[in-house]
Amino acid sequence: MPAISCSAPGKVILCGEHAVVYGAPAIALPVFQVSTTVKITAKPLAPSSSNTIKAPSISLDGSLDSLEPDNPLRAAINLVMRELKIDHIPACEISIHTTMPVSAGLGSSASVTVALVRAISTYLGHPFDNDRVNHIAFEIEKLHHGSPSGIDNTVITYGAPVFFQRGKPIEFIKIFHPLTLIIADTGIKGSTASAVAQVRQRWEIDRDGYEAIFREIGQLTLQIRRDLETGLLDEIGPLLTRNHELLQRIGVSNLALDQLVNAAMQAGALGAKLSGGGLGGNIIVLANPEQAQQIAQRLLISGATRTIITLIPSTDGAC
């Protein structure tokens, strides 16, 4: 039996993070310059259920059975088996390779889960469709992040620009004009679970103030969607920068993120903001294509540990 290989991209939140947890909309985009690949190789001569798992990025190399039941990797595999009503996996080696840093806001946990669920279900002879993959990935995101919005697993599963609002059907966005984005890593590992929990604590103390901020984030997200669909890139930039200011107000930015946002704007960016949970991780920068390299270089000089220039292509809105 040939080896099975499945992949999943990374993602960035264009706008709406944190507010999305409280019912506001958010927009997320897939990033194919970073990805996770899961390869499964059958071991027909090994004892039944002799399964090994290797994930060099987290220094994992051992037996699948040695992982705790609530380990996200094992939990994802168990959910696949539960869906298929089976109690074991034929002997195999599971190899997980990712090109994205952990805890950087690029959706590494969801990317790993999506690729793993696809690979395991395919190996077992029943490849899951996107809806089933997304359902399992959301359950595993709860183990990673506590109370996730569901946006990471959704945009990564479907690999398309997503307009997401909790409790409402998924909408895929039409992008009229390609976007050039620069992703710049602070080198500081962020914790989405910690950031979400801190915002929750402050929201409990000042619900009216925080909900006013979330409403404004929701309004600018709706405007950004309209601008994406009509190609008004110059209108999007200031809205992204305003979104960053609002994220500063709820306490999820820090000095490193702010310095990179300021450096990008000084270098001629159309707009810039942190992306994801915050407290570290990445910023995203909207730039004119001819200025992208220059801005990326300025960000490296200003402290970014690495930059990625990605093109979000125009789309007809279909998945």
N, C-alpha and C positions, 0 to 999 in steps of 0.2 A: 504493500500500500504506500503510495507516495506521501511525502510530508504535506501537511496542510498548513497554509499560511494565510492569515487575515490581518488587516491593518485598520487603523483608525487615526484620524487627524487630531491636531490640537485645536484650540479655539481662543478667541479673545472676546471679551464683552465690550461691545462698542459703546453702549450706554445703558444705564438703568440698574447696575449692580447695587445690591443692598436694598434699594427701594423695591425691587422685584419680590423680595421675601414678604413684603407688606402689601402686596396686591398690585403694585404699579407695573407697567410693561417694561421690558428690556429687549435689547437687540444684541444678538451674538453672531459672530462670523466664524466659519471654519478656517483654520490655518493649516495648509497642506505642506508648508515648509518644515514642520515638525510633525512627528507621527510615532505611533507605537505599532510594532509588528509582533504577533504571536505565531510561533511555528510549533506544530505538534507532529512528532515523529513516532509512529507506532513501533512497539518493541514486541513482535510476535513470539519471540523465544523466551521472553521474561515471564516470571510468574504472573498470573492474573492479578490485576489491580496494583501492579508494581509501577507506580507513577512517580516520576521525578519532575521537579520544577526549578527552572533557572531564571533569575532576573538580576543580571549584573548591576543594574543601576541602584538596587537596594541590597546588594551583596547576598542574594539568596541563591542557594544551590543545595537542594536536598530533597527529601521525600515529601510528597504532597500531604501524606498522613501526619507528618511532623508539625504541620501548621495548625494553630489553634482554630477551633470552629468559627470564631468571629474574625479571623484574618480575612481581609477583603478579597484576596485572591481565592482562598478556599471557599468563602461564602458565595462568591459568584459561580464557581463550579458547582457547588451544592444546589444552588437555585436552578441551574440548567438541568441537573439530574432530576430535581423535583418536578420541573415542568414536563420532563420526558418520562417520569415515573420509572426511573431506573435507580439501582443502588450502587453501581460501581462503573468505573471507566476502564476499558481495556488498556493494558499496559502501554505506557507511552512516556515520552519526554516532552515537557512543555517548556518552551524557551521564549522569554519575553525580552524584547529589545526596544528601547525608546530613545528618541533623539531630543526629548524635551526635559528641561530641569524640573525636579520635583518642587512643589510649593512655590511656583513662580507665576501662577495665575493663568497658565496656558491649558488647564484642564487635564493635567497628567493622569490623575486618578480615574477620571471618566474615560479617557482615551485607552488606558490599560484595560479597564473593565469591558468596554465595547469590543475591543479586539479579541480579548479572551473569550467572551461569550460567543462571539461569532465563530471563533476557531473551535471551541469545545463542541458547540452544537453541530458544526459541520463534521467534525471528527466522529461524532456519534451518529451521523447519517441523517440528521434532521436540522438543516440550517435554519436558524431563526430569521423571521422577517424583522424589519426595523422596529415595528411596534413592540415585539417581544423583547428584542435586545434593549430597547429604551426603558422598558418597565424594569428589567433586572438591573440595568445600570443605575437607575434612580434609587433602587433599594440599596445598592452598594454605596452610592454617594452618601446615604444616611450614616453609614458606618464611618466614612471619612470625615464628614462635615457637620454631623448633628442634625441640622434643619436646613438642608439645601433647597434652593428654589426649583431645581430641576432643569435649569437652562443649560448647564454644561453637558449633561448626558444627552439632551435633546439635539443640540447643534452638532455634537460630535457623532451621534448615531446617524443622523440624516445627511451630514456633510453639506449643509446648505445654510445660507443666511436665514436666521430665525427671528421672528417677532414672537416673544413669549410673554404670556400673562397667566399667572397661576389660576387653575380652575377653568381655563378656556382652551378651545382647540388650538393646536399648533398652527401658526401661519408662516408661510415661507415668503420672504420679501423679494419683490422685484427691485433689482438694482439697475438703474438706467445707465449710469456712467461708472466705469471702473474706478476703484479707490486704491490709492497707494498709501499703505500704512507702514509705519516703522514701529517695531516692537523693541523696547529697550529694557533690559533686565537690570534691576538695582543690585542683584547679587545677594539680596537679603531674602531669606525664605519667609514667605508669608503663611499664615494659617487662616484659611477661610473660616474654619470652625470657631477659632478664637475671635476673629473679627466680627463674625455674625453674633456671637454671644455678647461681646462688648457693646455692640449697637443695641442689642435687645435690652441690656441693662440700662443703658441711657434712655432708650425709648420708654421704658417703664417709669422712669423718673419724670420725663418731659414728653408725654405722648403728643400733646397738641403741637409743640415745636417741631418734633421729629416728623410727624405726619404732614405738616406743612412743607417740609423739605422733600419728603417722598412724593408729594403731589407735584411739586415743581419739577422734580426729576422725571416723573411720569409725563408731564406736559412737554418737556423738551424732547423726551424720547419719541413721542408722537410726531413732533415737528421734524425730528431727524428722519423718521421713516418717510414722511412726505417728501423731504428733500432728497432722500436716496432714490425714491421712485420717480422723481422729476429731474434728477441730475444736478441739483444745486449744491455743488460741493463747497463753494465759498460760504454758503449759509450754514453748513454743518460744522465747520471748524469752531466758530465762537460758541456754539451750543455744547460741543465736547469740552471746551475749556470751562464753561459755566458748570457743567456736570462735575468737573474736578473740584471746583470751588465748593460745591454742595457736599461732595464727599469729604473734603477737608472739614466742613462744619460738623459732620457726624463722627469725626475722629478716626477715620480709617486711612488717612494719608500719613506721611511722615517726612522728615527732612530730605531723605534720599529721593523719594518720589517727587517732592516739590521742586527739588533742584533740577531734576531731569526735565520736568514739565517746563520750568522757566528757561532752561537751556534750549529746549526745542523751539519755544516761542521766539526767543531772541535770534535763533538761527533761521527764522522765516517760516516756521510751521503754520499751517492753516488752523490747527487746534491740537490740544494735547490733554491727556488725562491719565490717571491711574486706571488699570483694568483688572477686574477681579476683586478678590477679597480685600486687598490692600495690606497695609502694615508691612510692606515689602513687595516682592514680585516685580511686575512690569508696569511700564506706562505704554500707551499707544499714542502715535502721532499721525495725524492726517497731513499729508504733504503733497505738493505738486511733484510729479514724477521727476522733473529735471533737478529738483532740489533735494531729493531723498538721500542721495549719497552724502551730500554735504552736511545735512542735518544729522544723519547717522554718525558721521565722524565727530561732529560736535558733541553728541551724546556720549561717545566713548571717552572723549577728552574730559567730559564733565562727570565721569564716574560710572557710566554704564559698564557692566561686565561683558555684555555682548548685545548686538543688535541684529534684528531680522527685518529685511525689507520684503513685504509681501504685497501682492496685487490681488485685490478682491475683484473678480471679473464681473462684468454686467451679466444679468441673468433674466430669464423670463418668469422667475418666481416659482418654477416647478422644481420638485425634489428629484 
